[in-house]
Amino acid sequence: MSEKLASEPQLDKTSQKRIGDQLRAMYDELMQQPVPDRFKELLEKLDRSSAERSK
């Protein structure tokens, strides 16, 4: 028999802020990285393919 919790588990505001700050810092660092050449090549192929289909 499964029992439902009276309320969902929650993090306190301090923990939420700390996690948010860490996630933001990691995201900012990631966004500073250059796009790998392989991704650029794939995007170019998709653009060409899309342009050819729309003709």
Buried (B, 14 or more C-beta within 10 A) or exposed (E): EEEEEEEEEEEEEEEEEEEEEEEEEEEEEEEEEEEEEEEEEEEEEEEEEEEEEEE
